[in-house]
Amino acid sequence: MTDKTDWWLKEEKPGLYMWIFTKMTLGAAYGALLLAAIIFFILALKALSGLLPEDPYASLDLGRALIARLV
């Protein structure tokens, strides 16, 4: 028998272990970016909802009261 190891098991480049590690790391990075984007979007919506009044017609009532006082 020969003492020959296959090329994908060697520590030299190109190695299958390094290729798998690279692809899995890239996938994890994409997943982390997607998760960060989703969290940022949710926090932006929450901040926007904090700026808006609870009653959507409150600003219209304020405008009508202001016009009624002026006229």
C-alpha positions as CSV (number, residue, x, y, z in Angstrom):
1,M,0.0,0.0,0.0
2,T,1.1,3.5,-0.6
3,D,1.3,6.2,2.0
4,K,-0.5,8.6,-0.2
5,T,-3.0,11.1,1.3
6,D,-5.6,12.8,-0.8
7,W,-5.1,16.5,-1.7
8,W,-8.2,17.7,0.2
9,L,-6.9,16.2,3.5
10,K,-3.5,17.9,3.2
11,E,-2.7,21.1,5.2
12,E,-1.4,22.7,2.0
13,K,-3.4,25.0,-0.2
14,P,-5.9,24.3,-1.7
15,G,-7.4,22.5,1.2
16,L,-10.9,21.3,1.7
17,Y,-10.8,22.3,5.4
18,M,-9.9,25.9,4.6
19,W,-12.6,26.1,1.8
20,I,-15.3,24.8,4.2
21,F,-14.1,27.2,6.9
22,T,-14.1,30.1,4.5
23,K,-17.6,29.4,3.2
24,M,-19.1,28.8,6.7
25,T,-17.5,32.0,8.0
26,L,-18.8,34.0,5.1
27,G,-22.3,32.5,5.7
28,A,-22.1,33.5,9.4
29,A,-21.0,37.0,8.5
30,Y,-24.0,37.3,6.1
31,G,-26.3,36.0,8.8
32,A,-24.9,38.5,11.3
33,L,-25.4,41.4,8.9
34,L,-28.9,40.4,8.1
35,L,-29.7,40.1,11.8
36,A,-28.2,43.5,12.5
37,A,-30.2,45.0,9.6
38,I,-33.5,43.6,11.0
39,I,-32.7,44.8,14.5
40,F,-31.9,48.3,13.2
41,F,-35.1,48.4,11.1
42,I,-37.2,47.4,14.2
43,L,-35.5,50.0,16.4
44,A,-35.9,52.7,13.7
45,L,-39.7,51.9,13.6
46,K,-39.9,52.0,17.4
47,A,-38.1,55.4,17.4
48,L,-40.4,56.7,14.7
49,S,-43.5,55.5,16.6
50,G,-42.2,57.4,19.7
51,L,-42.1,60.6,17.7
52,L,-45.7,60.3,16.4
53,P,-48.6,61.2,18.7
54,E,-50.8,58.5,20.2
55,D,-53.9,60.0,18.7
56,P,-53.5,60.4,14.9
57,Y,-56.1,63.1,14.8
58,A,-54.7,65.2,17.6
59,S,-52.7,67.4,15.3
60,L,-55.8,68.1,13.2
61,D,-57.8,69.1,16.3
62,L,-55.0,71.4,17.3
63,G,-55.0,73.0,13.9
64,R,-58.8,73.4,14.0
65,A,-58.6,75.0,17.4
66,L,-55.9,77.4,16.2
67,I,-57.9,78.4,13.2
68,A,-61.0,78.9,15.3
69,R,-59.1,81.3,17.6
70,L,-57.7,83.3,14.7
71,V,-61.0,83.6,12.9
